[in-house]
């Protein structure tokens, strides 16, 4: 029986289902949500090929979003663009995420991390998701976009409800419409304000961005801001919280993480692979009939690169369900591969490194509280809704 891929119970442990698909049906057709019938591509080599293939697959799947009113769509962005538009958009925003630009943010990230953990130390306990893993990357990306502090958590609430709304039955989407309306309205007002009062921030930079005489349209500006906000905190939040849970659940690996600082870079790559915060990659539409794993995906059909499955593929990783912080080589697909590889990967790595090393250095005896971890409903992301620990 096909499970509900967006349910919290499935996200808690999707890997047995993925393993069965890799063995028995590596290109598997199923109803993913009320609005989407898709082919799940689950083996590492096939997922990597799918992500890199711009000749046979398109990222422009806006026709699939028929259920979203045109005014509420924020789909003119990098992930929905094909070459040459994709390179045009990527070039216009890439300067904000160069290694040098990220290096300049390290000090601010460390200070924000310390402040959050100072407050937690007073309480003696911490909800890793909502009081730390969310707030740290949200602070950094919101500061880049100059979003006022009081508006940041409400925006996260809107995106969380919208993500849940797209992952199941129509009733879930109907419940999410008010949040979608609020989020889009907020971004429109933000752009209008920056047009009147430009500043030294990424929104203002997007508005005035120009490359070879080209500028972003109004819809592209809105779409890019929405994408940067979502990608800027969602996957990093999940990386930090899921990695915390994984390290607590694997005491031997946790001891290595705490005792061997030279292992940090390698450990972070393994945590990215093992947790796979981006569980399902962005939709891809077949431009023509394409054969994957012996199955023909017809022209116009949607293929889903199952990143979480690829990162646990036994044909590519030895003992893939084992957390091994010294794993090398480790060519995971957590940030994708090919032309759409994640632009913010350097930022996510830096934030994840600072958050996890600081958390476990300051609280070496951190342990899970009695309250069980809670998982979140989402089709594309694998993330926790709450994780309580005692410090």
C-alpha positions as CSV (number, residue, x, y, z in Angstrom):
1,X,0.0,0.0,0.0
2,X,1.3,3.5,-0.8
3,X,1.7,5.7,2.3
4,X,0.9,9.3,2.7
5,X,4.3,10.8,1.9
6,X,3.5,14.1,3.6
7,X,2.2,12.7,6.9
8,X,4.1,13.2,10.1
9,X,4.2,9.5,10.8
10,X,5.8,8.7,7.4
11,X,8.4,11.4,7.9
12,X,9.4,9.9,11.2
13,X,10.9,6.9,9.3
14,X,10.4,6.8,5.5
15,X,13.5,4.6,4.9
16,X,11.9,1.1,4.9
17,X,9.5,2.3,2.2
18,X,12.3,3.8,0.2
19,X,14.4,0.6,0.5
20,X,11.5,-1.4,-0.8
21,X,11.0,0.9,-3.8
22,X,14.7,0.7,-4.7
23,X,14.5,-3.1,-4.7
24,X,11.1,-3.6,-6.3
25,X,10.0,-0.4,-8.1
26,X,12.8,2.2,-8.5
27,X,10.6,4.4,-10.7
28,X,7.2,4.1,-8.9
29,X,4.0,5.9,-9.9
30,X,1.6,7.0,-7.1
31,X,-0.8,9.7,-6.1
32,X,1.4,12.0,-3.9
33,X,-1.2,14.7,-3.0
34,X,-4.6,15.7,-4.2
35,X,-3.0,17.8,-6.9
36,X,-0.2,15.6,-7.9
37,X,0.3,12.2,-9.5
38,X,4.0,11.5,-9.9
39,X,6.8,9.0,-10.6
40,X,9.0,8.6,-7.5
41,X,12.7,8.1,-8.6
42,X,14.5,6.4,-5.7
43,X,18.0,5.1,-6.7
44,X,21.0,7.3,-6.3
45,X,22.3,7.2,-9.9
46,X,18.8,7.8,-11.3
47,X,18.1,10.7,-8.9
48,X,21.5,12.3,-9.8
49,X,20.8,11.9,-13.5
50,X,17.3,13.3,-13.1
51,X,18.5,16.4,-11.2
52,X,21.2,17.1,-13.9
53,X,19.0,16.4,-17.0
54,X,17.8,19.7,-18.4
55,X,17.4,18.3,-21.9
56,X,14.6,15.7,-21.1
57,X,13.1,17.4,-18.0
58,X,11.9,20.8,-17.2
59,X,11.6,22.6,-13.8
60,X,8.7,24.7,-15.1
61,X,5.8,22.8,-13.5
62,X,3.5,25.8,-12.9
63,X,0.7,24.1,-14.8
64,X,0.6,21.6,-11.9
65,X,-0.4,24.4,-9.5
66,X,-3.8,24.8,-11.1
67,X,-5.4,24.9,-7.6
68,X,-3.5,28.1,-6.5
69,X,-5.1,31.4,-7.6
70,X,-2.7,33.3,-9.9
71,X,-2.4,36.3,-7.5
72,X,-1.2,34.0,-4.7
73,X,1.5,32.2,-6.7
74,X,5.1,32.8,-6.0
75,X,6.5,30.5,-8.6
76,X,8.7,32.8,-10.7
77,X,12.0,31.8,-9.1
78,X,15.2,29.8,-9.6
79,X,13.7,26.3,-8.9
80,X,10.9,26.8,-11.5
81,X,13.2,28.1,-14.2
82,X,15.0,26.3,-17.0
83,X,18.1,27.5,-18.9
84,X,18.8,30.3,-20.0
85,X,16.3,32.0,-17.5
86,X,17.7,29.9,-14.7
87,X,21.3,31.2,-15.2
88,X,20.0,34.7,-15.5
89,X,18.2,34.5,-12.1
90,X,21.0,32.6,-10.4
91,X,23.6,35.2,-11.6
92,X,21.5,38.1,-10.2
93,X,21.4,36.7,-6.7
94,X,24.6,34.6,-6.4
95,X,26.7,37.4,-5.0
96,X,24.9,37.3,-1.7
97,X,26.0,33.6,-1.1
98,X,29.6,33.5,-2.2
99,X,32.1,31.9,0.3
100,X,33.4,35.4,1.1
101,X,29.9,36.7,1.8
102,X,29.1,33.8,4.0
103,X,32.5,34.2,5.9
104,X,31.4,37.7,6.8
105,X,28.3,36.3,8.4
106,X,30.1,33.9,10.7
107,X,30.6,36.3,13.6
108,X,26.9,37.4,13.5
109,X,25.8,33.8,13.4
110,X,28.0,32.9,16.4
111,X,26.6,35.8,18.4
112,X,23.0,34.9,17.6
113,X,23.7,31.3,18.5
114,X,25.3,32.3,21.8
115,X,22.4,34.5,22.7
116,X,19.8,31.8,22.1
117,X,21.8,29.3,24.2
118,X,22.3,31.8,27.0
119,X,18.6,32.1,27.3
120,X,18.2,28.3,27.2
121,X,20.8,27.8,29.9
122,X,18.7,29.9,32.3
123,X,15.7,27.7,31.7
124,X,17.6,24.4,31.9
125,X,15.8,22.9,29.0
126,X,15.3,23.7,25.3
127,X,12.9,23.0,22.5
128,X,15.6,22.5,19.9
129,X,13.3,23.2,17.0
130,X,11.3,26.3,18.0
131,X,13.8,27.9,20.4
132,X,17.0,27.3,18.5
133,X,17.1,25.5,15.2
134,X,14.4,27.7,13.7
135,X,15.4,31.0,15.2
136,X,19.1,30.9,14.2
137,X,18.9,30.6,10.4
138,X,15.7,32.7,10.4
139,X,17.5,35.5,12.1
140,X,20.3,35.5,9.6
141,X,18.2,35.3,6.4
142,X,15.7,37.8,7.8
143,X,18.6,40.2,8.5
144,X,19.9,39.8,5.0
145,X,16.4,40.7,3.7
146,X,15.9,43.4,6.4
147,X,12.7,41.8,7.7
148,X,11.8,43.4,11.0
149,X,12.2,41.1,14.0
150,X,8.6,41.1,14.9
151,X,7.6,39.8,11.5
152,X,9.9,36.8,11.3
153,X,8.0,34.2,13.4
154,X,4.7,35.0,11.8
155,X,6.2,34.5,8.4
156,X,7.5,31.1,9.5
157,X,4.0,30.2,10.7
158,X,2.5,31.1,7.3
159,X,5.0,29.0,5.4
160,X,4.6,26.0,7.8
161,X,0.8,26.0,7.2
162,X,1.2,26.4,3.4
163,X,3.7,23.5,3.3
164,X,1.3,21.3,5.2
165,X,-1.5,22.4,2.9
166,X,0.2,21.2,-0.3
167,X,1.0,17.8,1.1
168,X,-2.3,15.9,1.3
169,X,-6.0,16.1,0.8
170,X,-7.9,19.2,-0.5
171,X,-9.0,20.1,3.1
172,X,-5.4,20.7,4.0
173,X,-4.9,23.2,1.3
174,X,-8.2,25.0,2.1
175,X,-7.0,25.4,5.7
176,X,-3.7,26.9,4.3
177,X,-5.3,29.5,2.0
178,X,-5.5,32.3,4.7
179,X,-1.8,31.7,5.5
180,X,-0.9,31.9,1.8
181,X,-2.9,35.1,1.5
182,X,-1.2,36.7,4.5
183,X,2.3,35.6,3.3
184,X,1.9,36.9,-0.2
185,X,0.4,40.2,1.0
186,X,3.3,40.7,3.4
187,X,5.9,40.2,0.6
188,X,4.0,42.6,-1.7
189,X,4.1,45.3,1.0
190,X,7.7,44.6,1.8
191,X,8.7,45.1,-1.9
192,X,6.7,48.2,-2.2
193,X,8.3,49.6,1.0
194,X,11.8,48.8,-0.4
195,X,11.0,50.5,-3.7
196,X,10.1,53.7,-1.7
197,X,12.9,53.4,0.8
198,X,15.8,51.2,-0.7
199,X,18.5,50.1,1.7
200,X,21.6,47.9,2.0
201,X,19.7,44.7,2.0
202,X,19.0,41.8,-0.3
203,X,15.4,42.8,-1.2
204,X,16.7,46.2,-2.3
205,X,19.5,44.5,-4.2
206,X,17.0,42.3,-6.0
207,X,14.9,45.3,-7.0
208,X,17.8,47.1,-8.5
209,X,19.7,44.0,-9.6
210,X,21.0,44.2,-13.2
211,X,23.1,41.8,-15.2
212,X,23.8,42.5,-18.9
213,X,21.0,45.0,-19.0
214,X,18.5,42.7,-17.5
215,X,16.3,43.2,-14.4
216,X,14.0,41.0,-12.4
217,X,10.3,41.5,-13.0
218,X,7.9,42.2,-10.1
219,X,6.8,38.5,-10.0
220,X,10.4,37.4,-10.1
221,X,11.4,39.6,-7.2
222,X,8.5,38.3,-5.2
223,X,9.2,34.7,-6.1
224,X,12.9,35.0,-5.3
225,X,12.3,36.6,-1.9
226,X,9.9,33.8,-1.0
227,X,12.4,31.2,-2.2
228,X,15.3,32.7,-0.3
229,X,13.2,33.0,2.9
230,X,12.0,29.4,2.7
231,X,15.3,27.9,1.6
232,X,17.2,30.2,3.9
233,X,15.8,28.7,7.1
234,X,13.7,25.6,6.4
235,X,16.4,23.1,5.5
236,X,18.9,24.5,8.0
237,X,16.3,24.3,10.8
238,X,15.8,20.7,10.0
239,X,19.5,20.0,9.7
240,X,20.2,21.4,13.1
241,X,17.3,19.7,14.9
242,X,17.5,16.3,13.1
243,X,21.3,16.2,13.7
244,X,20.8,16.9,17.4
245,X,18.3,14.0,17.6
246,X,20.7,11.7,15.6
247,X,23.7,12.5,17.8
248,X,21.7,12.0,21.0
249,X,20.4,8.7,19.7
250,X,24.0,7.5,18.7
251,X,26.1,8.0,21.8
252,X,29.3,6.7,20.3
253,X,29.1,9.1,17.3
254,X,28.2,11.9,19.7
255,X,31.4,11.3,21.7
256,X,33.4,11.4,18.5
257,X,31.7,14.7,17.5
258,X,32.5,16.2,20.9
259,X,36.0,14.8,21.3
260,X,37.4,15.2,17.7
261,X,36.9,18.8,16.5
262,X,39.1,18.0,13.4
263,X,36.2,15.7,12.4
264,X,33.6,18.5,12.2
265,X,33.5,19.1,8.5
266,X,33.3,15.4,7.7
267,X,30.7,14.9,10.4
268,X,28.5,17.7,9.0
269,X,28.5,16.0,5.6
270,X,27.4,12.7,7.1
271,X,24.7,14.4,9.1
272,X,23.5,16.1,5.9
273,X,23.3,12.7,4.2
274,X,21.8,10.8,7.2
275,X,19.1,13.3,8.0
276,X,18.2,14.4,4.5
277,X,16.2,17.5,5.5
278,X,15.2,17.9,1.8
279,X,13.5,14.6,1.5
280,X,11.8,15.1,-1.9
281,X,13.5,17.3,-4.5
282,X,11.6,19.8,-6.7
283,X,9.2,18.6,-9.3
284,X,10.4,17.8,-12.8
285,X,8.2,17.6,-15.9
286,X,9.2,15.2,-18.7
287,X,9.6,17.1,-22.0
288,X,9.2,13.8,-23.9
289,X,8.9,10.1,-23.1
290,X,11.9,9.2,-20.9
291,X,13.0,5.8,-19.6
292,X,14.2,5.5,-16.1
293,X,15.1,2.2,-14.4
294,X,13.3,0.4,-17.2
295,X,10.1,2.3,-16.9
296,X,8.8,4.9,-19.4
297,X,7.8,8.2,-17.8
298,X,5.5,9.8,-20.4
299,X,5.8,13.3,-21.8
300,X,4.1,15.8,-19.5
301,X,4.3,13.5,-16.4
302,X,5.9,14.6,-13.2
303,X,9.0,12.9,-11.8
304,X,10.1,13.4,-8.2
305,X,13.8,13.0,-7.3
306,X,13.6,11.2,-3.9
307,X,16.7,12.7,-2.3
308,X,16.1,11.0,1.1
309,X,16.1,7.6,-0.7
310,X,19.2,8.4,-2.8
311,X,21.1,9.3,0.3
312,X,20.4,5.8,1.8
313,X,21.1,3.8,-1.4
314,X,23.0,0.7,-0.4
315,X,24.4,0.5,-4.0
316,X,26.2,3.9,-3.4
317,X,26.9,4.0,0.4
318,X,28.2,1.2,2.5
319,X,25.9,0.5,5.5
320,X,23.7,3.5,4.5
321,X,21.5,3.3,7.6
322,X,24.5,3.6,9.9
323,X,25.5,7.1,11.1
324,X,29.3,7.2,10.6
325,X,30.8,10.7,11.2
326,X,34.0,9.6,9.6
327,X,32.4,8.5,6.3
328,X,34.5,9.2,3.3
329,X,33.9,9.7,0.4
330,X,30.4,11.0,1.0
331,X,28.9,12.4,-2.2
332,X,25.4,12.9,-0.9
333,X,22.7,14.8,-2.7
334,X,21.4,16.8,0.3
335,X,22.0,20.0,-1.7
336,X,21.2,18.6,-5.1
337,X,23.5,18.3,-8.0
338,X,23.8,19.9,-11.4
339,X,22.5,23.4,-12.5
340,X,20.0,23.6,-9.6
341,X,22.5,22.7,-6.9
342,X,21.6,24.7,-3.8
343,X,22.8,28.3,-4.0
344,X,22.7,28.7,-0.2
345,X,24.7,25.5,0.6
346,X,27.8,27.4,2.0
347,X,25.4,29.4,4.3
348,X,23.6,26.3,5.5
349,X,26.9,24.5,6.2
350,X,28.3,27.4,8.2
351,X,25.1,27.8,10.3
352,X,24.8,24.0,10.9
353,X,28.5,23.8,11.9
354,X,28.3,26.7,14.4
355,X,24.9,25.6,15.8
356,X,25.9,22.0,16.5
357,X,29.4,22.5,17.7
358,X,28.3,25.3,20.1
359,X,25.3,23.4,21.4
360,X,27.3,20.2,22.2
361,X,30.3,22.1,23.5
362,X,28.2,24.2,26.0
363,X,25.9,21.4,27.0
364,X,28.0,18.2,26.9
365,X,25.5,16.2,28.9
366,X,22.4,17.3,26.9
367,X,19.8,14.6,26.9
368,X,16.2,14.0,25.6
369,X,13.4,15.1,27.8
370,X,10.5,12.8,28.6
371,X,8.2,14.3,26.0
372,X,8.5,12.5,22.6
373,X,9.8,14.2,19.5
374,X,7.0,15.5,17.3
375,X,7.2,15.4,13.5
376,X,5.8,17.9,11.0
377,X,3.5,17.3,8.1
378,X,5.3,18.2,4.8
379,X,5.7,16.6,1.4
380,X,9.1,18.0,0.5
381,X,10.9,18.5,3.8
382,X,11.6,16.0,6.6
383,X,11.5,18.0,9.7
384,X,10.5,18.0,13.4
385,X,7.8,20.1,14.9
386,X,9.3,19.9,18.4
387,X,12.3,18.3,20.2
388,X,12.6,18.9,23.9
389,X,16.0,18.3,25.6
390,X,17.3,18.8,29.1
391,X,20.6,20.8,29.3
